C-alpha cells in the first residue's frame, strides 16, 4: 500500500521535472502535468516490473518516472493538438 503512495509522490515530482524538461504551453496547465507525472510513475513501475527491472512491490525510480512522465506529456500534447 505504501509503495503506491510513494509512487504517487515521486510522480508529482516527476511531473514537475517533466514540465521543466519540456517547456511549452500545455492545455491543462501544471495540474494536468503533475497528474501525468503520477501516471508516468505508475506506468514506469508497471513496465519495469514486466521487464524484470523491479521486484513486486518495488516502485519505479525518479529517473524512470520522469521518462514515463515525458512520454505521457508528449503523447498528451500530440492528442490535444489533433483535437483542437
N, C-alpha and C positions, 0 to 999 in steps of 0.2 A: 504494500500500500504506500509506503513512504517513497519507494522508487518512482512511483507515478507522480507524486508531489514534487520530488526532486527534479524529475524530467520537465515538469511544467515551469519550475523556477528557472532552470537552465534555459528552457525555451524562451522565456521572457527576455533574458539577457541575449540569447542568440538572435532573437528578432530585432532587438535594438542594434546589435552589431551588424546584422544583415542590412539594415537601413543605412548604417554608416558606410558600409562597403558599396552598396548600390544606391547612391543618392538619386533623387528624382521625385517627381510628383506621383504619389500613389492615390488612387481614388478613395481608399478607406482611411488614409492617414496613419498615424503612429499606432493606434489601437489595433487596426487590422494587421499591420506589420508584426506587432507583438503576438497576435493570435496565430499568424502564420509561423512565427518562431516556435511557438508551443507545438503546432502541428509538425513542423520540421524536426523538432526534437523527438517527437513520438515516432515519426516515420524513420528517422535515422536509427533510433533504438530498435525498431522492428526489423529494419533491413540488416542492421548489424547482427542481431540475433539469428536471422535467417541465413546469413552468410557465415556464421560461426565466429564472428569477431567479438561478440559479447555473450556472456553466460545468461541463463534465465534469471530474471530479476535485476539484471545489471543494465543501467541506462546508458545512453549514448554520451560521449564526452562533449565538451564545449565545441571543439573544432568540428566534429561531425554534425552537431546540432546547427551550427552556423551554416555549414554546407547545405544541410537539408532546408534550412530557412531561406537561403539564397535561391535554391532550386524552386521552392514553392512560391517565393516572391516573384521570380522571373515568369513562372507559369501564370500567376495571378495577373501580372501586368499584361501578358500576351492575351489572356482571356478577356480582360477588361477593355483592351483596345479593340478587339473584334466586336464586342458588344456595343461599343459606342459609335 
